Amino acid sequence: DPDNTGASADFSVFERVVFAVESPQVKTLKVEVGDTSGKKAVYFVKHVDVMKRYYEFLRSVLQESIDINHVKFINFVVDENSVLPGDEAGSVEVELKGIQAP
């Protein structure tokens, strides 16, 4: 919801939500998924490297923390804990591979 309109997505209708991550500098990527009521689930993608790797959000895990019927945002966060000293400048590529409905 980049325009902050209150819009949300119903993740319960998606069979799969897949994303890919790669980076020469970032070693850990923080992933935050929030709903319209303000609840937020936080996960960590570890061992990020130059090889693109694919990950899947598991609905069963997400729905334990947030309302998957009203997903407001997915944030991919890089902070001081994500990189090794000396690697503070660089890039990370995140690719939303697919949101597949049944």
C-alpha atoms as one frame of an Amber mdcrd trajectory, in Angstrom:
protein
   0.000   0.000   0.000   2.532   2.632  -1.106  -0.158   5.346  -1.225  -1.272
   4.514   2.335  -4.893   4.077   1.278  -5.586   1.166   3.617  -5.579  -1.339
   0.752  -4.559  -4.919   1.425  -4.112  -8.246  -0.331  -5.833 -11.505   0.543
  -2.996 -14.039   0.736  -5.429 -16.833   1.637  -6.359 -17.101  -2.051  -2.774
 -17.633  -3.176  -1.437 -21.148  -3.398   2.177 -19.924  -3.361   4.093 -16.696
  -2.743   7.694 -17.083  -3.917  10.567 -14.598  -3.844  14.265 -14.725  -4.697
  17.214 -12.953  -3.071  20.815 -12.408  -4.111  23.609 -10.056  -3.020  27.399
  -9.980  -2.940  27.354  -7.949   0.326  24.182  -8.751   2.274  24.386 -11.929
   4.356  21.043 -11.747   6.193  17.811 -10.152   5.000  15.025  -9.253   7.385
  11.507  -9.812   5.997   8.524  -8.118   7.629   4.933  -8.958   6.691   2.169
  -6.839   8.194  -1.603  -6.749   8.167  -4.131  -3.918   8.283  -4.636  -4.278
  12.057  -0.976  -3.451  12.711   0.277  -6.966  13.472   3.662  -7.808  12.000
   5.512 -11.079  11.423   9.306 -10.930  11.163  11.471 -13.551   9.474  15.144
 -13.724   8.516  16.634 -15.044   5.290  20.144 -16.186   6.190  23.172 -17.109
   4.099  22.321 -14.722   1.270  25.052 -14.713  -1.385  25.702 -14.029  -5.075
  23.697 -17.080  -6.142  19.987 -16.319  -6.478  17.961 -18.504  -4.134  14.206
 -18.877  -4.017  12.070 -18.899  -0.872   8.387 -19.483  -0.294   6.154 -17.846
   2.301   4.293 -20.608   4.084   0.710 -19.555   4.673   0.433 -21.790   7.728
   3.340 -19.984   9.404   2.189 -16.506   8.379  -1.363 -16.989   9.645  -0.042
 -17.762  13.132   1.198 -14.140  13.391  -0.942 -11.996  11.083  -4.299 -11.928
   9.315  -3.377 -13.317   5.875  -6.733 -12.122   4.532  -5.557  -8.509   4.915
  -1.818  -8.272   4.152  -0.837  -4.608   3.962   2.906  -4.808   3.331   5.977
  -6.949   2.798   9.221  -5.170   3.692  12.668  -6.481   2.833  15.063  -4.819
   5.289  18.828  -4.435   5.190  20.368  -2.953   8.334  23.699  -2.962  10.196
  23.109  -6.589  11.229  22.724  -7.690   7.592  26.285  -7.123   6.401  29.841
  -7.770   7.510  32.138  -4.851   8.429  33.534  -3.343   5.235  30.492  -4.374
   3.177  28.270  -1.434   4.167  27.904  -0.247   0.550  26.403  -2.548  -2.049
  23.185  -3.911  -3.398  20.617  -6.603  -2.840  18.244  -7.946  -5.467  14.811
  -9.161  -4.433  12.573 -10.714  -7.071   8.929 -11.560  -6.521   8.859 -14.763
  -8.525   5.233 -15.558  -8.298   1.963 -15.165  -6.556  -0.032 -18.130  -7.743
  -3.703 -18.568  -7.147  -5.091 -22.132  -7.076
